[in-house]
Amino acid sequence: MPNTAAILRRAARLITNEGLHTGEQFAGTYTGLDICAAIYIAAESEFPTEFFNDEATSIATIEASPTTIAAIKAISDALDSPACETAGQPDYIEHVSNWASTRGPGEENPPTANEVVGRILRTADKADAHPNAA
């Protein structure tokens, strides 16, 4: 099973190669991958077709992978804002996906794909330096 740092580095390569999807669903035809979808694919080595058209199933699929959630949580923890809550629990998927696709307070634009990849790689470096933190 790959560790968090390895998963994040693979996700960064996927986004670099495929692009960053910031629209509806978790993936789009010819529009790349949502950051959480890229992390799932990096962790599980599979690409569910539901990522294109079924948000509820996509979220359930991502949530069912503990290694994916650990990597998404590592990104969430590295962001400047706290994770939002859904049903009284931290919603790391929503937090990370929204960060990558919407502009932050005081920002004119959402982060670029390069900025997202940079944050992923810095988080991977931190995970390598502190492997028991995740």
Disulfide bonds with the S-S distance in Angstrom:
none
